[in-house]
């Protein structure tokens, strides 16, 4: 009987020892895992994979909701649109392709007649694209990006740029240009409308022949959009000046990055220098370190951007943890920095020819 009691005591002691060892081992694993966690990897990341690190962190407020409207056409669905869908488009809050024919696998929506989807119909396609967005989504989003299917957009930098602006104010951001004393944002470089701007465009400009050009072939899409928005009291925000401080470089680029890298003027077309409001620079001074968009992006270049931005790492170089304070511009600040432009001399658009001279 004594031997049984002794054996039972030994078993209890061994069981307690093993349980304590297992508990201590699990506790050590937990502490080690917490201590080695990287600040770049958080459970709240909105990026599609664990290998895509954000270019900037915004801890003070949730990210803006951005709907991306990308103009395409039937012949570009496979050659361009699907590559937008596979790269930067997946970082939009909502991605919508608009065209002259629907294509369900990519969510392409028909907004104009099959015969009206060419380059000469860009203005009609843009107008009807925004009409579709307005009818389907109303004001469900904070910002509405218009881009072409050969544009590459860095959405993290877009978030950073827009963080200073209130979507309930009438603002319109992009690469500012001017022609015939009319300011507008380059369509190829892409531009962004606030929620209030879209509201004004659809409720005050869309159906007005007086303040906004109606559908016509060879309508200059970006030029006409600038007219419409200025005539309903929207502030034009040149992205080169949008952040203030020392960053006064372009962020929406009408050309591909390669064209800016040469120090020779040969890669910069005359029309860009003629119509740009800010100076066009080349080399490493061409563009902001927080550039948002580049035009004329072939599929190969889209994947090159994707790899360089989201996959390539330089061994031995520590990635900086970026903390940016959000500075919202008040209505007074907005009026002071980006005053409304007076285009009263072109109010009667019914007298404007379908295509201005020299376009």
N, C-alpha and C positions, 0 to 999 in steps of 0.2 A: 504493500500500500504506500509505503514511504517512497519507493522507487517511482511509482506512478505520479505521485505529487511532485517529485523532483523533476521528472521528465516534462510534466505539464508546465512547470514554472520556467524551464529552459525554453520551451516552445513559445511561451508568452513573451519572454525576453527577446528571443530572436525575431518574432513577428513585429514587436515594437521597434527594434533596431532597424529592420528593413523598411518599415513604414516611414520612419524618420529620415532614413537615407534618401528614399524616393522623393519625399516632400522637399528636402533641401536641394536635391538635384533639379527639380522642376522650378523651384524658386530662383536658383542661379541662372537657369536658362532664360527665365522671364526678365531678370535684371539685365542680362547681357543683351537681349534683344532690344530692350528699351534704350539702352545706352548707345547702341550702334546705329539707331534709326537716323536716316539722313533727313535734313530739313526740306530737301527737294521732294521727298516722297510722302505725301499725305493722303489720308483716306478721302479727303474732299476734292481731290484733283478731278477736273472735268475733262482732261485730255483722254484720248481713246486708249492709250497703252501706257504701261509703266515706264517705257523708254523715252517718252516725250516729255521733257522737262519744260516748264513754262519759262518765258523770257522775262517775266516780271510777276511779282506777287502782289495781290491786293487783299490785305487782311482787314481793312477798315470797313468794307462794304461788299455786298455780292456783285458779281460781274453783271455788266449790262446785257440785256437780251437783244441780240442783233439778228435780224432777218436778212439773209443775203439773197438778192434777186440777180440772177446771172442771165444775161441775154445770150441766146444761142440760135442756131438754125438747123434744119434737118441734116445737112451735110456735115455739120460740126459735132453732132451728138457723139459719135464714136471717136472722132479724131481729136476733139478738145474737151467737150463737156464731161465725158466720163472720167477724165483725168483731174478735172476740178473736183468732181465728186470723190475721187480717191485720195486727194491731197488736202488742200486747205479748206475745201467746202465742208468737210466733216467737223470742223471746229465752229461753224456757225450755229447759232441757236436754232435756226431753221434755214434750210437751203431750198430755193425754188428756182428752177430753170423756166424761162419763158421763151416761146418760139412760135413758129407758124404751123407746127404739127406737134401733137402730143407723143410722148414716149414714156410709157408707164414704168419700165425698169429703173429709170433715173428720176422719175417724178417730173418730167418735162411737161409743161402746160401750154396748150395752144391759146394764144391771146390775140392773134391776128389771122386773117385769111391765108390759106396756103400760098397765094400769089403775092403776099405782102410781107415776106420774111427776109428780103435782101437788105444790103447795106443802105440802099436809098430809102428804106422804110424804118430806119432805126428810131426815128422820133415817134412814129406810130406805135412801134413795138414797146418802147419805153413807157409811153402814156398808158397803153392798154395793160402793160405789165403791172404798173402801179395801181391801176384800177382793179385788177384781179387781186393783188395783195390787199387792197383796201376792203374789198368785198369779202374775201375769205378770212382775213385775220384782223381787220379793223385796226385797233390800236393795241393789240396784244403784245407788241414788242416796243423796246425803247428806241431803237435805231433801225434804219432801213438802208442797207448798202446796195447800190447799183454797180454791177461789174460786168465786164465782157467775159466770154469764155476763153480768152487768151490773156487773162490777168491773173497774177498770183498775189494773194493777200495773206499777210501775217496777222492773224486774228488777235494774238496776245498784244501786239503793238497797237492794234485798233482799240482794244479795251483800254490801254494806257492813255491813248490820245483822247478818247471820249470821256475819261473819268473826270475831267475838269468841267464838263458841260452837262447841263440839265436837259434831258429829252423833252421836257415840257416847255422849253423855250424854242422859238423859231430859228434854228441854225442849220447850216448846210456847209459841209466841210469837204475839201479836196485840194487838187492842184489848181490854183487860181490863174486864170488866163483872161485876156481882154481883147476884144475886136469891135471896131466901130463904137468905141466908148462904152461897150457893154461888157460887164464882168460875168464870168461863169466858171464852172469847174470842169476840168478835162474829163470827158466821158471814158476815154480809154484807160486813164489812170484809176478810174472808179471814183465815186463820191458817196457821201453819206447824208441822209436826211434824218432829222430828229422826228420823234412822234408828232410833235406839233407842226413841223414843216409838212409832213405827209398829209396831216389833217387839212392844212390850209391849201395845199395843192389840189386835193380832191374836192373840197367844198367851195373854194373860191376861184381857183384857176382853171381846173380841168375843162369845164364847160363854157368858159368865157372867151369869146372871140376878141374881146377888147384887151384883156391882160395876158392872154396865153395863146400862142399859135395853135391852131386846130390841125387835125391830120392833113398832111400833104407829103407828096413824094419829094425826096431830096431835102426834107427838113433836117436842119443841123441839130441833132439831138441835144448835145451838151449846151450849145449856144441858146437854144430855145428854152431849155430847162432853167438856165440862169435868168432869162427874161421873166418867165412865169413866177419864179420864186421871189425875185426882187419886187415884182409888182404886187405881191401880197405880203410885203413887210418881213421878209426873211433875211437874216444876217448871213453874209458870205464870209466864212472863216477860212482863210488861207492856211493850210496845214503847216506851212513853213513858219508861221507866226502863232500857231495854235497853242503851243506849250509855254511860250514865253521863256524868259531866262536866256541861257546861252545857246539853246537849241533852236536856231533860226534857219534850219535847212529843210529842204523838201522831204516830204514823207509819202506822198502819192506820186509815183513816177510815170509819166506818159510813155517812156521808152523802157526797154529791157536794161537790166543792170550792166550788161556788157558794153552797151553803147556809152555809158557814163564813165567807164573805167579808163578809157584812153584820154590822155591829156591834149589830144588834137581836137580841134573843132570839126574835123571831118565827119565824126560820128554823131554830131548834134545837128539836126536839120535846121534850116533857117527859120521855118515857120515856128519852131518851138522858142527860139530866142526872140522872135518878133512878138509873139503873143504872150509870153510868160510875164507875170507881174514881178516875180522875184528873179534875181540873177540866176542863170543856168551855169552851174559849175561842173567840172569833170574831175576825174581821179577820185581819191578817197574823200575829197571835200564835197562830192556831188550830193550826198544824201545823208539824212539823219541816221544816227545809230539805231534809232527806233522807227525806221521806215516802215510803212504800212503796206504799200502795194507797188507792183511792177507790171507794166504792160508788155505786150508782145512776148508772152511766155509760151514757148512751144511745150509740148508734153515732156520732152527730154529736159527742158529747163525747169519745169515744175517739179520733177522728181529730183533734180539737182538741188534746188532750193530746199526741198523737203529733207533730203539727206543732210545737207550742210547745217540746217537749222535744228533738226530734231534728233539726229542720230550721231553725227560726227562729234568726237570729243578729242581734246588735246591732252595727252597724257602728262601728268605733272602739274597742269594748270588747274587751280581750284576754281570751281564755278562760283561766281559771286551770288550772294543772297540779296536780292534787290528789294528794298522797301521804299515805296513811293507814297508820299502823303497826297491824298486827294484834295485838290483845291478847286472848289466849284466857283465858276464865274457868276457873279450876281448879274441881274439885268442891267445895272449901272455899269459894271465892268464890261459887259458885252457891248453895250452901246458906245462906250469910250474906246475900246480896242477895235471893234468891228462895226462902225456906224453903218446905218442903212444907206444904200446907194440910190441916187435919184436918176431914174431912167424915164422921166416924164416926157422926154422928146420922142420916145418910141411907144407911148401908150396905145396909139391907134395901130394895132398890128395888122388890121385888115388891109392896110396900104403897103405892107411889107411884101417884097417879092418872095417867091418860093425858096430861092437860094440867093443869099446876098452875094454881091460881087466879090471875086477873089477867094471864095471858099472852094 
